[in-house]
Amino acid sequence: MQLFTPLRVGDLTLKNRIFMAPLTRVRADDNHVATDLIAEHYRQRASAGLNIAEATMVAGEARAFGLEPGIYSDAHAAGWKKVTDTVHAAGGNMALQLWHPGRATHQDLNHGLQPVSSSAKGIPDDTIHTPSGKQPYPTPRALRTEEIPGVVEQFRLGAVRAKAAGFDFVEVHGAHGYLIDQFLRDRVNDRTDRYGGSIENRARFLFEILDAVSGVFGAARVGLRLSPYTPGNGMHDSNPAALVEHVARGLQQRGVAYLHLRHVKHEAPHEVELARIAKRNFSGALIRNGGYTRESAEADLQAGLADAIAFGLKFIANPDLPERFAQNAPLNEVDMKTLYGRDAKGYNDYPALAAR
């Protein structure tokens, strides 16, 4: 099966094509430092071809969930270094997802600071958990043109610390309605400066971040996650296919290692077409994610619709997912009630296959 064959991603050969998707699990400490609990979680899943660590804050005012990890201080880098050392010792490879939520947060989570976005548009008809309970998402303020280089620098410094922490790759989070996505998709972005209007302008912020991060890691160790059809956080774009084509061409020009597409339903015709567009315009590795089974993952690899498949919920419940796939063994079911928390329950206590 192709799932178990090595894959060259950038300048690194990974041992299989079964990747662990980035999964927010809010298990960092009160200072957003990765803990021994997190190190054990990723160690258990080191048999993945690539472990893509969860959304990780590039700035202190970019908190959106509570106890998500950060990468904006040396203490954060030191915490993550324990994680990568543990995973590398177990034979695994890791990417860190660099993330800023933009408007998808609340001032009560960020010292009273109003959230920022591409435009002054709040997330409609939805609420967010805050220290004082659920509240509607606030209206953000639009980043001023002269502020944008400072945000790009936050991502660059995040990459500097991720490199010091020993990560093999960094993945820029351009998906799921967070800050970069708020520039990319035209439902939110109504700017009239050089970061708004045309696809070229809306993608400018993304490419500036990719260039800055590549200056630290080298483009061959940089990836990007996109979710052109996912509607979460009030997102929509009028022409996802054109957006993916433009971004894929920009990745090709830069020699970026991989593009990670997050789908609502990977088998939907419009989602398959995005994969075809990406493959036509980008020669790096294409990772796809969204409701895959062992069989559908293998089928899309065989069909040339992906180079690797990222699994989310299946990896939560099955730390030895590649081995289970290899044996075609039954899978543990995920306990949705324990996805988020502060301890090992529902995090590090899922059983592996009995030793043979």
Secondary structure, 3 states (H helix, E strand, C coil): CHHHCCEEECCEEECCCEEECCCCCCCCCCCCCCCHHHHHHHHHCCCCCCEEEEEEECCCCCCCCCCCCECCCHHHHHHHHHHHHHHHHCCCCEEEEEECCCCCCCHHHCCCCCCEECCCCCCCCCEEEECCEEEECCCCEECCHHHHHHHHHHHHHHHHHHHHCCCCEEEEECCCCCHHHHHHCCCCCCCCCCCCCCHHHHCHHHHHHHHHHHHHHCHHHEEEEECCCCCHHHCCCCCHHHHHHHHHHHHHHHCCCEEEEECCCCCCHHHHHHHHHHHHHCCCEEEEECCCCHHHHHHHHHCCCCCEEEECHHHHHCCCHHHHHHHCCCCCCCCHHHCCCCCCCCCCCCCCCCCC
